[in-house]
Amino acid sequence: MLPTLNMTGDVVGYEHLTQRFSKLDNGDLVVAVSPSDPSKLVCKRIIGIPGDKVCINPISVHRQYITVPPGHYWLMGDNLSNSTDSRAYGPVSGGLILGRVFARIWPSPKWLGNGMEEVVEFG
């Protein structure tokens, strides 16, 4: 799959209402607190929802599977060969997911110097 967003520099809009009024689902692009560095945000795609059986590393010759535990999601970057995601840190707690991405903003508001919070990893 081709990357949806650039590795750095893209600005996305995300909403918090999804988690309150509708369910997150496979294929949704979400912004989450990084499980490996809570001071950073990441943008990843949901590959597995609670109860799903997912392949831990689909680009590996030796495929292993895991069932996503309740309250967790399996997140992966669109650029599988260059992404730190659930393959590295495991299932992600739903509490770390901030919201679903609804738009990629272009041109970047950063050009205007508005101080928006940076999502450090898209891949």
C-alpha positions as CSV (number, residue, x, y, z in Angstrom):
1,M,0.0,0.0,0.0
2,L,1.3,3.4,-0.9
3,P,1.7,5.9,2.0
4,T,-1.4,8.1,2.5
5,L,0.7,10.8,4.1
6,N,4.2,12.0,3.9
7,M,6.6,10.9,6.7
8,T,6.9,14.5,8.0
9,G,5.3,17.8,7.3
10,D,1.7,16.9,6.7
11,V,-1.0,18.3,8.9
12,V,-4.2,16.4,9.5
13,G,-7.5,17.2,11.1
14,Y,-8.9,14.6,13.5
15,E,-12.1,14.4,15.6
16,H,-12.8,13.1,19.0
17,L,-16.5,12.3,18.5
18,T,-16.0,8.9,16.8
19,Q,-15.0,7.2,20.0
20,R,-18.1,8.5,21.9
21,F,-20.8,8.1,19.2
22,S,-19.6,5.5,16.7
23,K,-17.0,2.7,16.7
24,L,-13.6,2.9,15.2
25,D,-13.2,0.3,12.5
26,N,-10.6,-1.4,10.3
27,G,-9.2,1.0,7.8
28,D,-9.7,4.1,9.8
29,L,-6.7,6.4,10.0
30,V,-6.3,7.6,13.6
31,V,-4.1,9.9,15.7
32,A,-2.8,8.3,18.8
33,V,-0.3,8.9,21.6
34,S,2.8,6.9,20.8
35,P,3.0,3.8,23.1
36,S,6.8,3.9,22.8
37,D,7.1,7.7,23.5
38,P,4.1,9.3,25.2
39,S,5.4,12.8,24.4
40,K,4.7,12.2,20.7
41,L,1.7,11.6,18.5
42,V,1.5,9.1,15.6
43,C,-0.9,8.7,12.7
44,K,-1.6,5.0,11.9
45,R,-4.3,2.9,10.2
46,I,-6.4,0.5,12.2
47,I,-5.7,-3.0,11.0
48,G,-7.4,-4.9,13.8
49,I,-10.2,-4.1,16.2
50,P,-10.9,-6.0,19.5
51,G,-11.4,-9.7,18.8
52,D,-9.8,-9.7,15.3
53,K,-7.1,-12.2,14.4
54,V,-4.3,-10.2,12.7
55,C,-1.0,-11.1,11.1
56,I,1.7,-9.6,13.3
57,N,4.1,-8.9,10.3
58,P,2.5,-9.5,6.9
59,I,5.8,-8.8,5.1
60,S,7.7,-11.5,7.0
61,V,8.2,-15.0,5.6
62,H,7.3,-16.6,9.0
63,R,3.8,-15.3,9.7
64,Q,2.5,-15.3,13.2
65,Y,-1.0,-14.2,14.3
66,I,-2.4,-12.5,17.4
67,T,-6.0,-11.9,18.5
68,V,-6.5,-8.3,19.4
69,P,-7.5,-8.1,23.1
70,P,-10.6,-6.2,24.3
71,G,-10.2,-2.5,24.4
72,H,-7.2,-2.5,22.1
73,Y,-6.4,-1.9,18.4
74,W,-3.8,-3.2,16.0
75,L,-2.3,-0.1,14.3
76,M,0.0,-0.1,11.3
77,G,1.6,2.5,9.1
78,D,0.8,2.4,5.3
79,N,4.5,2.3,4.6
80,L,5.2,-1.2,6.1
81,S,8.9,-1.2,5.3
82,N,9.5,2.0,7.2
83,S,7.0,2.2,10.1
84,T,7.1,1.8,13.8
85,D,3.7,0.5,14.7
86,S,1.9,-2.4,16.5
87,R,4.5,-4.8,15.0
88,A,7.0,-3.2,17.4
89,Y,4.8,-2.2,20.4
90,G,1.9,-4.6,20.2
91,P,-1.8,-3.9,20.5
92,V,-2.6,-0.2,21.4
93,S,-5.0,0.6,24.2
94,G,-8.1,2.5,22.9
95,G,-7.3,5.1,25.6
96,L,-4.3,6.2,23.6
97,I,-6.3,6.8,20.4
98,L,-7.2,10.5,20.3
99,G,-9.5,10.5,17.2
100,R,-10.1,9.6,13.6
101,V,-8.5,11.6,10.8
102,F,-11.0,13.3,8.6
103,A,-8.8,15.6,6.5
104,R,-5.3,16.3,5.3
105,I,-4.7,20.0,5.4
106,W,-2.9,21.6,2.5
107,P,-1.2,24.0,2.2
108,S,0.3,23.4,5.6
109,P,-0.9,25.8,8.3
110,K,2.7,25.6,9.6
111,W,3.6,28.0,6.9
112,L,1.5,30.5,8.8
113,G,3.3,29.8,12.1
114,N,0.2,28.9,14.0
115,G,1.9,26.5,16.4
116,M,-0.3,23.4,15.8
117,E,0.8,20.3,17.6
118,E,3.0,18.0,15.5
119,V,2.3,14.4,14.8
120,V,5.8,12.9,14.5
121,E,5.2,9.7,12.6
122,F,2.8,9.0,9.8
123,G,4.4,5.9,8.2
